[in-house]
Amino acid sequence: MVGRQAGTVKRRARDLTKATKDIPPEVGRSHGTGGLAQKYEQLWNLLADREPASVDIPPELHEVGPPTPRPAWQELGRLVTAFETPKSLHGDKWVTIRLDGCMFGTLTKRIREAGLIGPGYSDDLGEIMQLCCRAMLDEFKGNLAYTHSDEMTILLTPRLTTAAGAARDWPHGGRVQKWLSIGASVVTALFNRKLAQMAEERGLQLPDDIIAHFDCRVGEFDSLQDALALMLWRAFDCSVNCVQDGAHHAGAPIEVVRSDFSEKLKWLHKAGLLPLKPHQAYGSLFVRTMGEFDALVPSTNETVRVTRRVNVKVNDGAHGPRNLLLLPRYNMSFRPSDGDPRMELRNGSFWRYAGPSGTGQESNREDDSRDDRKRRRGRGRGRGRGRRW
């Protein structure tokens, strides 16, 4: 891990309200008015108003969200996926990139049979998925990302546009086919490389039939609320499937595996299998921002203060819940605002910009130098204060 020095957070200085006259300000479009936004608000209010489900499990062993009707989540999923078919990307929209492992159950079974991982949940595969998620956040200059199990979702806020509505700074020109192919290839290549490294470290030969691959889809949304509905939907999926998978892989009796959520959770508790691993139970939510660090200039041995891009894990439990379904009850949003304690650079909670390589090293030093020059010019004009992205 790179960049674990103590640091302070500065937000990325990007003011969307000063884009151009061709793009309406982000403020005012955070709340949608369509069916998706209404369903999102309905579920968010339910989560805020209802007490967490009572399953006789201490919250320190497993954070349980409030009870909500499954049909409402199924309807939310139907509404969300209808937005994942854009032919081109408009600069004043909220855009998501969602990736999912293909036949991942079969893949993990083969990985287990090859001796790379043991029974049940694998910390190693969980770490690889988080690494791939941060690589996507870097590659596409995303703002927010959530990953659990074998999937991840990246959120990008609106960008500056031309008079024709095209985004000026979308990665790869905002071409959907480019995003689909590059997104899938970044995660597929990085995941397989890490698998090969795992095998080498264990002195094992990776079988030819162990090849991970991921599909990719892009969504375009009219409001922030619409886009966050996708995140909320995937967080619900994690909250249900983590208990299902935990019971299944632990060898629970078939009647337990087929039982409801609370019975499976009680079985895990009696079996001494709680708490589950944090990423397994709640997934990982990352925010892209800026952090300040001390750096040594090799030519002069001078220590200088630099600002670099970082990805911060904001649901590590240090400030607020790990379970994202509890955010409404804590009056917390998916997108932490300026001064939110979740954005602190805590040891083990943030990673320096890595790009698609996932190495943890800065892969775009030219970009960093350009950013530094802009900040120095800004300070000379009385600017340079970080603003909310």
Secondary structure, 3 states (H helix, E strand, C coil): CCCCCCECEECCCCCHHHCCCCCCCCCCCCCCCCHHHHHHHHHHHHHHHCCCCCCCCCCCCCCCCCCCCHHHHHHHHHHHHCCCCCCCCCCCCEEEEEEEECCHHHHHHHHHHCCCCCCCCCHHHHHHHHHHHHHHHHHCCCCEEEEECCEEEEEECCCCECCCCCECCCHHHHCHHHHHHHHHHHHHHHHHHHHHHHHHHCCCCCCCCCCCCEEEEEEEECCHHHHHHHHHHHHHHHHHHHHHHHHHHCCCCHHHHCCCHHHHHHHHHHCCCCCCCHHHHHCEEEEEEEEEEEEEECCCCEEEEEEEEEEEECCCCCCCCCCHHHCCCCCCCCCCCCCCHHHCECCCCEEECCHHHCCCCCCCHHHHHHHHHHHHHHHHCCCCCCCCC
